[in-house]
């Protein structure tokens, strides 16, 4: 009998462990990393909603299929959800979540509730919409961290001291990140760019790079003239570089010298690189050629 009771107790403990819910929900890698770093050394848990292989632009299609049920289950148990609602009104994830939990609190990482809290610097893309990739601008990362931290403290004042300490640590690391990347650009003498992805517009603005040209169409649609024009422009201006957020193709690598191509992680999807509490901003530091 005692063995049976012990087994029952252990079973309940194990099941309750796996039933522990996240306190905070996120739907972009950037907000997930920033939020996770702010709640380090607290009892708060953060849950990333999308499958790791999904890009943020697939959020709506995920919600219209099996993602809706997953979000509904998570939202029932959560307290807050971090979004970018002010610059990404097309994101309906919080609206779906509120159907499951009317008490759910929205933390808009792009717009402070305080009159003096400010907002992120937003760009307008080629379709006339505000770019959602505000996290690619290093200045915005610090602003987003402060906005999220303020709201977290308001919701969980018992963790205020730790969250504020984490925020100060984050701000120092973000300044170091910006300085390091600025130094890389300076050492390479990068002053202008040809962007291969719209997600890099905020990156170029954040580091004050002049955008010479934009080639957003898939590389498979490029013609020999496209490569010739690229090589011509690069030959004319030694401070001009190609910047991409994709893996450099064999064709591009064969046509363009490797030292004139910069590869930047746009945090479009979570992928295999998840949150690392020892180096939380490593994703932004993945800046290579």
Secondary structure as UniProt FT lines:
FT   HELIX           2..19
FT   STRAND          24..26
FT   HELIX           29..38
FT   TURN            39..41
FT   STRAND          46..48
FT   TURN            52..53
FT   HELIX           56..58
FT   HELIX           59..63
FT   TURN            64..66
FT   HELIX           67..77
FT   STRAND          80..83
FT   TURN            85..87
FT   TURN            89..90
FT   HELIX           93..100
FT   TURN            102..103
FT   STRAND          105..108
FT   TURN            109..110
FT   TURN            115..117
FT   TURN            126..127
FT   HELIX           134..136
FT   HELIX           138..155
FT   HELIX           157..159
FT   HELIX           160..188
FT   STRAND          192..195
FT   HELIX           198..200
FT   HELIX           201..206
FT   TURN            207..208
FT   STRAND          210..214
FT   HELIX           219..221
FT   HELIX           224..236
FT   TURN            238..239
FT   STRAND          240..244
FT   HELIX           250..255
FT   HELIX           258..260
FT   STRAND          261..264
FT   TURN            271..272
FT   TURN            277..278
FT   TURN            280..281
FT   HELIX           282..285
FT   STRAND          287..288
//
